[in-house]
Amino acid sequence: MTVCLPAEAADDIEAALSKALAPFSSDTDDNPVDRGMWDSRRIRGGSNGRGFAVAPGHADDARLIHDAPACDGTLRPSAPGVCAGGPRALLDFSQPLLASERAAAASWDLWHTLSAVHPAAIPLAEFLDRWHNDPTAFPGDRYADAMFSAYRAQPLIKAYLDHPHSLGLGFLGFLGDTDPSEHPVIGYAGTRAEYIRDTTWPTTPNTDVLTADGWWLEVYERSTEAVHASCEPGLCPHDPPLPAVWPGSEPYLADLPGDTILVRVHCHC
């Protein structure tokens, strides 16, 4: 979801986020149950392309907001030209998929950079073949845990999959009767431009929005509902600031004043 904060929030983004999101916490006894939208949250969007594209000339602007570290403390650096938020005027809404395209480009560039400094890796297909057909390769490995660990332990594979810019693609596990597949960049036969086209998110992000004046706009596929931070859901006498037709979160955010601070937040509930 996207939190909209006033310009003065720039002095302490984390404190402003906590204040804005507090009325919607599901872990607070004082909040109505129907207003409980989250129980944990983290700033994220710069490393995975689900944030915002940075406007030209502002890549090094200190006002940009970047991802919080992962739960284990791993840093999540933003992909070049992408961020998790900042003043609206510093963000580029001109191309709806630009942030995702830049993140895909970062995943391609990371693979080729690492490939130049690590030994070539044995393909996952060879590990799978041994696991399926050689009973001495991974004895007793019923769920293929040892096989996947051996594949992942290769320096090139580990360095790549451990980096946020691999985008979490190439899930190592069995899904139904289908064998797992490697990350799409590994062994990719096309060009960099073709890879970016093939791995860019297919649609523009459409997130929930928390407005600067306390309305949580919960976005569904064909409708938008609004919950006010100060009122009991269903009894609120205020009119939500919804446009006559919801244009999607990104066009909505693009029309906000330039000093409005936007922050992409991943919430769990």
Secondary structure, 3 states (H helix, E strand, C coil): CEEEECHHHHHCHHHHHHHHHHHHECCCCCCCHHHCCECEEEECCCCCCCCEEECCCCCCCCCCECCCCCCCCCCCCCCCCEECEEEHHHEECCCCCHHHHHHHHHHHHHHHHHHCCCCCCCCHHHHHHHHHHCCCCCCCCCCCHHHHHHHHCCHHHHHHHCCHHHCCCCCCCCECCECCCCCCCCCCCCCHHHHHHHHCCCCCCCCCEECCCCEEEEECCCCEEEEECCCCCCCCCCCCCCCCCCCCHHHHHHCCCCCCEEEEEEEEC
